[in-house]
Amino acid sequence: MRKTFTLSMTFLHTWGGLVFGWLLFMVLLTGSIAVFAGELTYWLTPEIRGGLRPDAVRSMQIGEDYLRAHAPTSRLWRVTLPTSREPALKVTWKELGEGSKKLDPETGAEIVRKTEGGSFFLQVHEDFHSNRDKNPTGFFLVCLAGMAMLVASVSGIVVHKRIFKDLFLFRPKTSPHRAWLDAHNVFGVLALPFHMMMAFTGILLLYWLFLPSAAPVVYPGGNSEFRREANAQDYRQVKGEAGDPAPTAPLKFYVDKAESLFGAGRTAYLYVRDPGRTNAVVEVYRERTERVSQQVDQIAMDRNGTVIRSLLIKEKTPLFRLQSFVASWHWIEWGGNLARWFYFLAGLMGAAVTAAGLVVFTAKRRKGAEGQAWFRIVEAVNVAAVAGACIASVAFFWAERLTPVEAAARDDIPVQAFWVVWAAALVHAALRPARQAWVEQLALTALLCLGAPFLQGLVFRDLATADWVRIAVDATFIAGGLCFALAAWKVRTPSFAATLPARREA
């Protein structure tokens, strides 16, 4: 503990921000990108025709016909209807293994390209794309980064006593150190409520990790009993023996029944368990786009259409609705494009706050520590954690679009490219002087962003078909490329020499 509370908070904010800032930047960056996971998956699949306006009834019939033809003995079908964000029809089945296909929602043609798409960034945001069951290290690191974000937000308010006054005092020309600090303050204050909300809801969703003894105080059955009430969790694997053969009605019959309870035209996806059997069960799930709720209405029917289980949000317990409301604020599925753009830009502000804070740390200590080994390591990791993470993210898109569809283990190549490029950025930052490393990596990121829309020349097809989703992704890449180019040009100017030296000290 330092001499005063403020000094203690300063120490916590400074060193906690440095240690966890390297991880936090990646978490915030990938979380921001993942807001548009559906749109990015669509952009990364050029085989999906642009300008599609699929009809839900026809799409469902196409999916049903495909499953009846290709997986007639499967014990589990899933049909996910197309949306404006992801216009492909998805069918999944489980037999001796699990199969999955994307189909053209109008013709039923198979889309052969397999891609993790935008979901890759969601997985990095959650656990650094690791298998948390086999190796939970990545998951725990993300949890620590989330806790550090909340601590840094609270301690930052204590440390910056004039935080709201400084919001209106951005002084980029006074001194480089002042400019970085003002940028840190401005981006921090503008989206501070959002950052604290995201950190708090992320921690709250992981109550079983941060507060493992909380649920057992109220629920004798512990966390499992709490989850049953708060999440209405059911084990969704197919259990028991399959029944005798018996016809199952067309899927539209069950969807019409379900939509009579939760609204016409609101079906997002449906499961069929033991199709074509006497014990067949059809579960229809409602979309969640216009509700601040992570859970969805769902209706389960037997093969005759009799409702055997109904989960309607309005009928659930207050605890269920509260947990669903909190989760939906973190995993945004509501509010349409306006809400998603807000989350995207506010998340990038959080990443910018972290990046500026890392630079401020080195700028403030340059006179006394420059030339020391630990300081050089911090500088190199700063570059790789910020600029390197940006290069790796854009490199993922390039690898996804350029890897041949027929390549062996195609799904793994873009993921490997992401991590290899990030590691290469760290090596580059260690070998180059700090300012040159910043300039070169920011400039490379700018070039990759500006070139991404023109991969395979599809930007011209997007314009021709008025494919506004892909056009928006292209425009975002171009805007990002211009921002990175401006950052590279700004960092290379002599005025920043004081914070990012042009040559390495002996």
N, C-alpha and C positions, 0 to 999 in steps of 0.2 A: 504494500500500500504506500502510495506517495504522500507527500506532506499535506496535500489538500485533495478534496474530492475531484476537483477539476483536473489537477495534474494526473490523478489516477486514471480518469477517463481519457485524458490525452495519450497516456502511455498505452492504454488498451486500444484506443482508436488507431494509433499509429502502427504499432507492431502487429496487432491482430489484423488490421487492414492489409498489411504487407503479406503476412504469411498466408492468409486465406484469400487475399485479393487475387492471387494468381489462379486459384481454382474458381473463385467467384466470377471472374470475367468470363471464363468459358461457360459456366452455368447460365449466366445472364444472356450471353450472346446466343447460345443454342436455344435457350428458352424463348427468346424473342423470335428467332427464325421459326421455331416450331409452332408459333401462333398460326402460321400459314402452311402447316404441314400438308393439308389436303391439296391446296393450290400448287405447292411445290411438287408433290407426287404427280399431279396432272402434267405440270410443265416438264417433268423428267420422263414422261412417257409419250413421246411424239407419235406413237402408233394410235393413240386415241385421237380420233378426228376432232377437229376444232368446230366450234359453233353448234355442238349437239344440244338439242332440247328434248331429252328422252321422256317418253310417256311412262309413268310408273306402272300402269297395268300391263302394258306390252313388255316392259323390261322384266317384270315379275314372271310373266309367262315364258319369256325366253330363258330365264334362269331355271325355272321349273323343268322345262323341256330338256335343257342341258343335263341337269342332275338325273332326271329319269333315264336319259340315254347313257350317261357315262358313269353313274354311281347308283344303279338301281338297288343294290344290296347294302348300301351304306346305312349305318345306324344313326347318322346325324347329318342333316343338311343345314346349310345357312345360306340365305340369299340377302345380300346387302344392296339396296336400291341405289341408283345413281343420284347425285345431287349436282347443283351448279358448281360446287367446289371440286368434286370428284365425279365426273360424268361417266365413269366406267361402271359397269355392272359387275359385282363380285359374287362368286359362288364358292362355297367351301363344303367339303364333305369329309367324313371320318369313317374309315373302313379298317384295313390292315395298317394303314398309316393315315396321314392327313393330306388331302389334296386341296388345291386352291387355284382358281383361274379368274382372270379378268376378261370380260366379254364386252364387245360393242353392244350397247343397249338397244340399238335399232336393228342390227343384222345378226347378232349372236356370234360374230366371228371372234375367235380367240385372240387375245392380245398377248403375244409370246414374251415380251420383255418382262423380266422380273426385276423389281427394284425396291429397296427399302424406302426410297423417296424421302419425303419430309419427316417420316416417322423416325429416321435415324437421329435427327437433331433432338427429338423428344426423348429418345433413349439416352443420348449423351447428357441431356439436361437432368434426367432422373438418376442415372447411375454410371455415367461415363461409358455407356454401351457395354456394360459387363453383365455377366450372369450372376445376379445377386444371390441365387440359391447356392451356386457352387463357390463363388468368391464375392462376398459382400463388400469388399474393400471400396470399390467405386461408389457404391450406394452410401456407405458411411461417410466418405469424403464429401459427397454432395450434401448430406445432412449437416455436416459440420460447416460447410460453406453457407448453408441457409441460416444456421444459427449465428454465424459470424456476421451475416448481412444485417440481421436484426440488431445485434449488439453494436455494430458499427453505426447504424442509423441512430440509435438512442444516444450512444456516446458522442456521435458527431453533433447532435443538438446541444449537448452539454458543452462541448469544446468550442463550438462556433457560437459565441454568445450573441454576435451580431448577424446571425445567419440570414435573417430575412432582409436586413439592411444591405448585406453584401450581395443579395440577389440583384439589386439595382446598381451595383458598382462593378460591372465587368470592365476591367482595365487591361486590355490586351497589349497596349503599347507602353505601359509603365516599366515593366521588367518581365523577363520570361517567367521567373518564379511566381510573380504576382498573377500573371496571366493563367498559368496552370492552376494555381490555387483558386482563382476566381471561377475558372471553368468547373473545377471540382465542386465549388459551392453552388453555382448556378444550376448545374444539372442535378445536383443532389436535392436542392430545395424544390425545383419545379415539379418533380415527381416523387417527393418524399412520402406522401401518404400512400401512393401506389407501391413503392418499394417496401414499406413497412407492412402493408396489407399482404403482399405476396410472400414475404418472409414469414409472417405470422401464420398465414393459412397453410403454407407448406409445412411448417413445424406442427401445426395443429392436426394436419392429416396424418402425421406420423406420431400421434400421441403414444402409441404402443412402444415406440423407441425412446422418446424423450421422457415420457411419464409412464413407465410400464406398470406402476402400482396404482394408477389413478382409477381405471375401470373396476378393478376388484373391490374398491371401497364401496361402490354402489351396486355392482353386479356380482353375486356369489359365483357365477360361472366364469368371471374374469373377462378377458378381452374377447373371447369367442362369443359369449353371451351378448356383450355390448355390440359386436359387429352384426349379430343377427337382428338386433332391434334398430341400430343406426343405419345399417346398409341393406337390410333385408336380404342378406347373403344366403344363397342356396347353392348347393353343390351341383354344378351343371354338367358333369360328365354323365354319359349314358350308363345307367345301372341295370342290373338284372338281365334276364334272358329276353331275347326278342320274342314277340308274340307270333301267333299264326298269321299267314298271309291274309290280308283283307284290304280292299281298295281304300285309298285316301283321296278325299275330294280335292279338286283344284285349289291351289293356294289362295286364289282370289276369294273363295268362299269364306275362309278363315279371316282374311284381312278385312273383309266387309263386316264381319261380326265384331272384330276388335275395334274397328274405326267407329262403329255405332256407339262405343263406350268412351273412346278418348278423342274422337274428332276425325272427320273425313280427310283423306289425303295426308295424314300425319305419320304413316308408317315409315320407319327407317330401315328396319331389317327384321327377319324372322328366322326362327329355328324350326326344323321338323325332326323330331326324335322318333326313331323306328318308323320311317315312312313305309307305307304299304303293309303295315302290320296292325293287328287288333289293338295293340297298346300304343299306337301312334299318339304323340302329343305335339301340337303346334303352338309355339310361343311367338307372339307378335309384339314388337317393341316400337314405341312411339319415338319420333324425333324429339330433340331437346333444344332446337335452335332458338325458340322464342321464350324459353323459360330459364330463369336463374336457378337451375337445378341440375346436379350431376346425375342423379338417378332418373330413370324414365318410367313412364307408365308401361306396363306389360300385362298382356292377357294370355293365359295358357288354356288351350282347349283340347278335348279329346278328338278322335277322328270324326265324330259326329257333330262337332261344333259346340258341344256343351262346355261352358266355362268351368274349369276345375281349379283355377287359381287366378286371382285378380290382384295386381299390385298397382293401385292408382295413387299417385302422390298425395292428392287431396284427402285421401282416407287414412294416411299413415300417421304415426305418432309425431308429436312435436320434435322429439329428438332426431327422428329420421329426417324430417324436413330441414332441421337446422344443419345437420351434418351434410346433407345434400347441397344446401345453399352455400355453405362454406367451401365445399369442394369445387362447386361451379365457379366461384370467384377465382380460384387458382387455375383450374383447367377450363379455360373459357370455351364454351360452345354456343353461347347465346349472344344476342346483340347485333349480329350481322357484321358487315364489313367495317362499320364505324367503330364498333367496340374492338374488333381485332386490330385495326390500325392503331387505336389508342394503346392497346397492350404492346404492340410491336414497337412503337416509338418510345413509350415509357420504359420498356425493357432495355432498349438501346441507350436511353439516358442513364440507366443504372450501370450498364457496361462502361459508358463514357465516364461516369463518376469514379468507377473503380480504376480505369486506365489513368485518369488525371491524378488520382491519389497516389498511384504507384510512381508516377513521374515526380510528383511533389516530394515524395520520400527521398529520392536520390538527389533532387535539386537542392534540398535543404541541407544535405549532409556532404555535398561535394567537396567543399573546402577542407574539411577535416578528415575525410575518409578516402578521397580519390587516390587511387594507386594501391589501396589495400585489396587483398584477395577477396574478402567477403563482399566488398562493395562492387567489384567487377562481376561477381557471380549474380548479385542482385540486379545489376544493370542488364546482364544477358538474359536472365529469366524474365525480367520485365518486358523486354522486346519480344521474346518468344511467347509469353503468356498473352500478350495483347495482339501485336501485329501477326505473330505466328499463328495464333488461333484464327484470325481472320483469313489468312492465306489458306489454311487447312480447310476451312469451311467452304470457301469458293472452289478449292481444288476438288472437293467432294462432288460438286455439281459437274465440273469438267469430266471427272472420271466416270460419273454416271452416264453422261451423254455420249462419251467417246468409246466406252468399253463395248465391244461387239456383243450383240444379243446372244449369239451362240457360244460365247466364251465359257470355258469351264469355270465353275465356282464364281459365276458372274456377280452374285450378290456380295461376295466378300471383297472384290477388287476395289470398289469405291471406298469401303470402310477402311481397308488397309491403306489406301492412298491418303485418306484423312490423317491417320496416325503417323504415317511415314513423313508426310509433308510437315506436320507439326514438330516431329523430332528433328527433321532437317533444319527447320527454322531455329531451333535451339542451338544446334551446332553452328549455324551461320552466325547467330548472335554472339556466340562465344568466341568466334574467330575474328569478327570485324569490330572496329571501334563503334562505340554506342550510337553516335549520331548517324554514321553511315549505315549501320544495321537498321535503324528506324527508317531512314529514307528508302533504302532498298526494299525492305519488306513491305512498307506502305505502298511504294510505287508498284511492286509486283501484284499486290492485292488489287490496286486500281486497274492494272492491265487485265487481270483475270476477270474482274467484274465487268469491265467495258466489253470484253470479248465474249462473255457468256451468252448474251442474246443472239449472237451470230453463229453459235455452234450449229453445224449442219445446215446453216442458212434458213432455219425454220422461222426466223422472225418475219420474213417476208410472207410466209404462208399464214402466220398468225394475223398479220395486217389484212391479208386478202379475205380471210374468213371472219373478220371482226371478232376474233377470239379474245375477249376482253380480259379473261383471267390470265392467259399467257402474256398478253400485251402488258398487263400490270406488273407481272414478274419481270419481264424484260426491262420495263421502265425503272423498276426498283433497282435492278442490277446497274443500270446506267447511272442513276442518281447516286448509288453507293460508290461506284467507280469514280465519279467526279469528286465526291467527298474525300475519298482516300487519296486521290491525286492532289487535291488542295492541301491535305494534311502533310503529304510527302514534300510538297513544295514549301510549305510553311516551316517544317522542321529543318530543312536544309538551309534556310536563310541565316545570315550571321547573327541576327538578334537572338537566336536560340542557342548560340554557342555556349552560353553560360550554364545551361541546363543539360545539354547533350554535347559533350566535347567532340571535336572533330578528329582528335587523335588519341590513341590509347597511351595512358601513362605507363612508365616502366614500373 
